[in-house]
Amino acid sequence: PDGIPNDRRFLDLWGMNNTGQKDAHQVGMPAQNGIVGADVDVRRLWQQGITGSRHIVVAIIDTGVDWEHEDLKANLY
């Protein structure tokens, strides 16, 4: 597998897989936008079959969470 998820916006997420693309809104850390490899290299993990675990809990403190988002709704508590 190529490690590309079925998320139609994945190629916009330069922090996950930076191929030199620019952030669509030029927000975040502009110094790293467009730099090949300035990412977390998540595709390499996904290609190895590492996709996560329900036994790992990650806490994110953010008032901008969309509690009804299709990717999050079943995984928030």
N, C-alpha and C positions, 0 to 999 in steps of 0.2 A: 504493500500500500504506500501511497505517496505522502500520507500524513496530513492531507488537507481535509478538514472537516466539512460537513455539509452546510456550514454557516455561510450564507451569501455575502456577509461582510468581512469574512476572515482576511481576505487580501488587503483590506483597509487597515488591519491591525498590525502596524509596523513593529510594535513592541513584542509581538508573538513570533513574527517571521519577517525580518527586515531585508527586503531584496533591493533596497534603494528607493522605494516609493516614498512619497511625501505624505504626511498626515493631512487628511482631507481638509481639516480646519486649521492647520498650523498651530495647534495647541499642545500643551504638555511640555516636552523637552525638545524644542526645535533644533538644538545643536546635534541631536541624534537622529532626527528625521532624515531619511535618505541615505543613511550609512549602512551599507551591507554588513550584516552580522551584528548590528547593535540591537540585539533582541534576546529573548530567553531561550531561543532555539527549541521551541516546543515541538516542532514537527519531528525532530530526531527522536524524541521520547515517544511520540505517538506511533512512529514507524516501528518502534520496538515493542509496541503493544502496551505501553505504560499510559493509561488513560485516567487514572484516579482510583479512589477507593472510598467507599462509604464509611470506612473506619478512621478516616482522617478528617478532622474538623478544622476549618479555617474560619477565623473571625475577621470580619471586615466592618469597621466603623465608618459609615458613610450615610449621610442623609439623602443621597441621591439614588438609592436603590429602588428599582422598579419591582415591587413585590409580586406583580402579576406577569412579569416577563416570562415567556415560554421556556427559556433556558434556565431560569432560576426557581420558578414557582414550586416545583416539586422537591427542591433541594434546600429550601430555607426553613429555619425553625428558630 
